[in-house]
Structure formats: structure tokens, C-alpha cells
């Protein structure tokens, strides 16, 4: 990615083509993510949500168009929470060690690294498990470690890829509240892949609706209307939300 000139913008894409190899999944994507915004990427399975997220992160190269960082923005100030972290659970590692791996490449003193690791694990409610075996943690606790690893970077932008799969409702709610608090209090920009329209309606400032290789992007109050949601999901909005009355 290359620098941009809008001080409020963390990253942007214009006429972006995203995909794998030579296979384009999305075309003509244009959006800007600014500090303090909470973006939700919404759409059915296999519409390209994760592909778009990884392209915005710079993990995948654009197949066309332009993707750019804002001034002063680099990979050092981006955080990423994947759907899951596939680790061999019997490896002798701890939450402290895994979160510290998220700081590789950042220029920090040993004391600064320690402070960041402990603070991040405190935020996700795992300070008491700093040196516990990672493999002994529950699935929800392991996912919270991965969130802490991203937060330890003190990112300007946090990219989150459907982290709630297979989590219990208590853990899911706690993580959503954490993301919302960091967005509200710290101005952390978040791009969040989800299937849950109801959660997006509660938290999103902006939405990108993905369907049929296209992306409609803009303010949540404009994008989350019945006609657009039915076009994206092929069902009425209540069914798309995954909730029942």
C-alpha cells in the first residue's frame, strides 16, 4: 500500500478488485475507513468478506484498483483477529507468550512489551491466566487470547474476521462490549466481518454489503434498509438478522 493525503483516513480503496490468484471475487470496491468508525462487512457465505478484509490489511494484493494507507499509517498500527487460531494445543506455550508474539517487529523496550501484554490480557479478562498452559484454556478463552494479541499492538485499526464462531453467549457479548468500548473511548477504527445484521444495527457506524461480486458501502443508517438487506441476503431483514421476534 502507498500513503494517502487525508489525515482522518486510516485506509481507503478505490475501484478495488479483490480475489485469489487470477480469480476476482469482488470488483469496483470503493470505501474509506476513518478513525473512530466501526465498519461491518455483511453478506452471505462465500461473498468475499474475508477476502476483502485481507486485501484491506495488505495480506492479499489487489487484482486491480488502488488500496492505500493514510499518512503515518503502516502495518505496525494494524491489528488482526482471525476466525480462529489453529495451534497444536499440546505445545508448551502460554497466553503471555502468544500475546507477546503480536509485538514482533515493534520497537519497544522489554518493560513496554511486558506492560502491553499484561494490559491486553487484563482487557480480555485473562490476567489471571498469564502463565497458564494455552492448551488448557477453553475455546472462548483461547479466542480472547487472540484478541489480546491484536490489542497489544495498540492499533489504529482493528480488523476482525467473524471471531464469535463457536463461542458461548457470555464470551460473545463480552468481546462485543470490549470492541465497542475501544471504538467509543479510544477512537479505534474497526472493520468487522459478521453475519449478524442485528449486531451491526446496534454497533455499526458504516456498513459494506457484499453480494454478487459487488459491494455497497456507506453509513449504516443508509445501508441497513429493508430493500438493500433483502437484495444482499435474498430474504427479508428479520431472517437475515439471524434473530427471531
ChimeraX attribute file (.defattr): number of C-alpha atoms within 10 A of each C-alpha:
attribute: neighborCount
match mode: 1-to-1
recipient: residues
	/A:1	18
	/A:2	12
	/A:3	15
	/A:4	17
	/A:5	11
	/A:6	13
	/A:7	12
	/A:8	13
	/A:9	18
	/A:10	25
	/A:11	25
	/A:12	21
	/A:13	21
	/A:14	15
	/A:15	15
	/A:16	22
	/A:17	25
	/A:18	28
	/A:19	21
	/A:20	13
	/A:21	10
	/A:22	8
	/A:23	10
	/A:24	16
	/A:25	19
	/A:26	23
	/A:27	18
	/A:28	17
	/A:29	24
	/A:30	19
	/A:31	20
	/A:32	20
	/A:33	22
	/A:34	22
	/A:35	18
	/A:36	20
	/A:37	21
	/A:38	27
	/A:39	26
	/A:40	28
	/A:41	29
	/A:42	26
	/A:43	24
	/A:44	17
	/A:45	12
	/A:46	13
	/A:47	20
	/A:48	24
	/A:49	28
	/A:50	20
	/A:51	19
	/A:52	24
	/A:53	21
	/A:54	19
	/A:55	21
	/A:56	24
	/A:57	23
	/A:58	15
	/A:59	10
	/A:60	16
	/A:61	18
	/A:62	22
	/A:63	19
	/A:64	16
	/A:65	15
	/A:66	17
	/A:67	26
	/A:68	22
	/A:69	24
	/A:70	21
	/A:71	16
	/A:72	11
	/A:73	20
	/A:74	18
	/A:75	13
	/A:76	15
	/A:77	16
	/A:78	20
	/A:79	23
	/A:80	23
	/A:81	22
	/A:82	17
	/A:83	17
	/A:84	16
	/A:85	11
	/A:86	7
	/A:87	10
	/A:88	10
	/A:89	12
	/A:90	10
	/A:91	10
	/A:92	11
	/A:93	16
	/A:94	19
	/A:95	28
	/A:96	24
	/A:97	15
	/A:98	17
	/A:99	27
	/A:100	21
	/A:101	14
	/A:102	20
	/A:103	20
	/A:104	12
	/A:105	8
	/A:106	11
	/A:107	10
	/A:108	12
	/A:109	9
	/A:110	9
	/A:111	9
	/A:112	10
	/A:113	20
	/A:114	15
	/A:115	12
	/A:116	22
	/A:117	27
	/A:118	20
	/A:119	17
	/A:120	25
	/A:121	25
	/A:122	15
	/A:123	16
	/A:124	20
	/A:125	16
	/A:126	20
	/A:127	16
	/A:128	10
	/A:129	17
	/A:130	19
	/A:131	12
	/A:132	15
	/A:133	16
	/A:134	25
	/A:135	17
	/A:136	12
	/A:137	16
	/A:138	11
	/A:139	16
	/A:140	19
	/A:141	19
	/A:142	18
	/A:143	25
	/A:144	25
	/A:145	28
	/A:146	23
	/A:147	26
	/A:148	30
	/A:149	27
	/A:150	27
	/A:151	29
	/A:152	24
	/A:153	24
	/A:154	17
	/A:155	20
	/A:156	23
	/A:157	29
	/A:158	26
	/A:159	22
	/A:160	24
	/A:161	21
	/A:162	18
	/A:163	22
	/A:164	19
	/A:165	13
	/A:166	12
	/A:167	15
	/A:168	11
	/A:169	11
	/A:170	9
	/A:171	17
	/A:172	17
	/A:173	13
	/A:174	14
	/A:175	21
	/A:176	14
	/A:177	13
	/A:178	15
	/A:179	21
	/A:180	19
	/A:181	13
	/A:182	16
	/A:183	21
	/A:184	14
	/A:185	9
	/A:186	12
	/A:187	17
	/A:188	22
	/A:189	25
	/A:190	29
	/A:191	24
	/A:192	25
	/A:193	24
	/A:194	21
	/A:195	19
	/A:196	17
	/A:197	23
	/A:198	16
	/A:199	14
	/A:200	23
	/A:201	17
	/A:202	10
	/A:203	19
	/A:204	23
	/A:205	17
	/A:206	24
	/A:207	26
	/A:208	25
	/A:209	23
	/A:210	26
	/A:211	22
	/A:212	15
	/A:213	16
	/A:214	18
	/A:215	25
	/A:216	18
	/A:217	20
	/A:218	18
	/A:219	15
	/A:220	20
	/A:221	12
	/A:222	11
	/A:223	18
	/A:224	22
	/A:225	11
	/A:226	13
	/A:227	13
	/A:228	16
	/A:229	24
	/A:230	16
	/A:231	15
	/A:232	23
	/A:233	19
	/A:234	14
	/A:235	14
	/A:236	15
	/A:237	21
	/A:238	15
	/A:239	15
	/A:240	19
	/A:241	18
	/A:242	12
	/A:243	11
	/A:244	6
	/A:245	4
